[in-house]
Amino acid sequence: MILRGKTAIVTAAGSGIGRAGSLVMAREGAFVVVTDRNLEAAEETVQLITQASGRAEARRLDVSDDAAINSLIESVASAHDRIDILHNHAGVQVAGSIEQVGSEGFDRSWAINVHAQFVACKAVIPIMKRQKSGVILNTASNSGVFLDREMTAYITSKAASITMTRQIALDVASYGIRVNALCPGWVDTPFNDPYTRQLGGRAALEHSIKNVVPMGRFATPEEIAEVILFMVSDRSSYMTGHALVADGGESLAGGTNAGSALPEEAAALV
Ligand SMILES: NC(=O)c1ccc[n+]([C@@H]2O[C@H](COP(=O)([O-])OP(=O)(O)OC[C@H]3O[C@@H](n4cnc5c(N)ncnc54)[C@H](O)[C@@H]3O)[C@@H](O)[C@H]2O)c1
């Protein structure tokens, strides 16, 4: 068990990648504070963890609420005396070109994909500084390392998340705190449901992924969870300020136009 004795907080952990990452952290001995804006979903994740003999608790957290982020972090620190791992995973995808995306959609992308990560990092860093150790993982996307047609708000916010991650990493490295970004490509989770509907169903989505991903398939959340484990554990102890891409080679091919022609009302909202 490589996370024995660690306390971890994961946002948006009631589904998909956040759930799979929480399960792997618990499998490796961490106590996981499983948060989600949907408390029932967070509780389901905790149930899966306890069924596998892990330790966790569920907390409701909507990351659009700065005060709620601050009070969650404060209460975990006071209950557990430390916070070793913070995985800022919540995100939102608003599709569309500059002409299609409204300023509300752009601001929502910024609020969830960038601002919320900033607030959580700001709250946890003094705690990690006192401990002289800690790991922060910010979920960005491979959409933060390439450009894509008609994905103005998502690409801009995910690229900003990566730049912010690298900047924070630089500022806190001397305190023993590592900060990295996770950049998945297509992962088989409900996050892609709106795009699946837009394409006309699962078969069309799989066909599209076959064309744009050199490995020809989705990742499973469990495959990404192993990347998360590497990044939040001492297995990556000399790595900070890194944006780790796990996308089946999609970014090698220069990206996709997967969001092409999606009206804003079809935007994928997690
Ligand atoms: N699935 C992919 O293909 C993919 C690819 C690249 C990046 N990502 C990133 O992964 C993250 C989510 O993806 P997933 O595949 O795990 O999604 P998912 O749809 O499986 O789960 C999303 C979870 O986020 C929760 N959530 C939504 N808004 C929230 C908020 N404001 N505060 C707290 N919780 C909230 C939902 O309740 C849900 O449980 C996003 O940051 C996304 O940009 C996903």
PDBQT file of the ligand as one rigid body, heavy atoms in Angstrom, charges set to zero:
ROOT
HETATM    1  N1  LIG A 301     -14.355  11.863 -19.520  1.00  0.00    +0.000 N 
HETATM    2  C1  LIG A 301     -13.538  12.424 -20.386  1.00  0.00    +0.000 C 
HETATM    3  O1  LIG A 301     -13.503  12.035 -21.576  1.00  0.00    +0.000 OA
HETATM    4  C2  LIG A 301     -12.614  13.526 -19.940  1.00  0.00    +0.000 A 
HETATM    5  C3  LIG A 301     -11.531  13.869 -20.772  1.00  0.00    +0.000 A 
HETATM    6  C4  LIG A 301     -10.683  14.893 -20.375  1.00  0.00    +0.000 A 
HETATM    7  C5  LIG A 301     -10.896  15.555 -19.180  1.00  0.00    +0.000 A 
HETATM    8  N2  LIG A 301     -11.952  15.201 -18.410  1.00  0.00    +0.000 N 
HETATM    9  C6  LIG A 301     -12.143  15.973 -17.175  1.00  0.00    +0.000 C 
HETATM   10  O2  LIG A 301     -12.547  15.118 -16.104  1.00  0.00    +0.000 OA
HETATM   11  C7  LIG A 301     -13.490  15.815 -15.258  1.00  0.00    +0.000 C 
HETATM   12  C8  LIG A 301     -14.841  15.094 -15.147  1.00  0.00    +0.000 C 
HETATM   13  O3  LIG A 301     -14.847  14.020 -15.924  1.00  0.00    +0.000 OA
HETATM   14  P1  LIG A 301     -15.456  12.568 -15.549  1.00  0.00    +0.000 P 
HETATM   15  O4  LIG A 301     -15.233  11.846 -16.822  1.00  0.00    +0.000 OA
HETATM   16  O5  LIG A 301     -14.962  12.047 -14.302  1.00  0.00    +0.000 OA
HETATM   17  O6  LIG A 301     -17.008  13.012 -15.421  1.00  0.00    +0.000 OA
HETATM   18  P2  LIG A 301     -18.325  12.311 -14.876  1.00  0.00    +0.000 P 
HETATM   19  O7  LIG A 301     -19.421  12.895 -15.696  1.00  0.00    +0.000 OA
HETATM   20  O8  LIG A 301     -18.184  10.828 -14.823  1.00  0.00    +0.000 OA
HETATM   21  O9  LIG A 301     -18.420  12.845 -13.371  1.00  0.00    +0.000 OA
HETATM   22  C9  LIG A 301     -18.534  14.184 -13.085  1.00  0.00    +0.000 C 
HETATM   23  C10 LIG A 301     -18.892  14.363 -11.615  1.00  0.00    +0.000 C 
HETATM   24  O10 LIG A 301     -18.709  15.752 -11.333  1.00  0.00    +0.000 OA
HETATM   25  C11 LIG A 301     -19.735  16.165 -10.463  1.00  0.00    +0.000 C 
HETATM   26  N3  LIG A 301     -19.833  17.629 -10.570  1.00  0.00    +0.000 N 
HETATM   27  C12 LIG A 301     -20.252  18.349 -11.620  1.00  0.00    +0.000 A 
HETATM   28  N4  LIG A 301     -20.193  19.659 -11.361  1.00  0.00    +0.000 NA
HETATM   29  C13 LIG A 301     -19.700  19.780 -10.111  1.00  0.00    +0.000 A 
HETATM   30  C14 LIG A 301     -19.415  20.878  -9.278  1.00  0.00    +0.000 A 
HETATM   31  N5  LIG A 301     -19.647  22.141  -9.678  1.00  0.00    +0.000 N 
HETATM   32  N6  LIG A 301     -18.896  20.635  -8.048  1.00  0.00    +0.000 NA
HETATM   33  C15 LIG A 301     -18.684  19.375  -7.635  1.00  0.00    +0.000 A 
HETATM   34  N7  LIG A 301     -18.965  18.282  -8.370  1.00  0.00    +0.000 NA
HETATM   35  C16 LIG A 301     -19.462  18.491  -9.596  1.00  0.00    +0.000 A 
HETATM   36  C17 LIG A 301     -20.959  15.418 -10.949  1.00  0.00    +0.000 C 
HETATM   37  O11 LIG A 301     -21.974  15.363  -9.962  1.00  0.00    +0.000 OA
HETATM   38  C18 LIG A 301     -20.362  14.044 -11.284  1.00  0.00    +0.000 C 
HETATM   39  O12 LIG A 301     -20.407  13.170 -10.172  1.00  0.00    +0.000 OA
HETATM   40  C19 LIG A 301     -13.629  17.194 -15.850  1.00  0.00    +0.000 C 
HETATM   41  O13 LIG A 301     -12.695  18.058 -15.231  1.00  0.00    +0.000 OA
HETATM   42  C20 LIG A 301     -13.272  16.978 -17.306  1.00  0.00    +0.000 C 
HETATM   43  O14 LIG A 301     -12.849  18.168 -17.939  1.00  0.00    +0.000 OA
HETATM   44  C21 LIG A 301     -12.816  14.219 -18.752  1.00  0.00    +0.000 A 
ENDROOT
TORSDOF 0
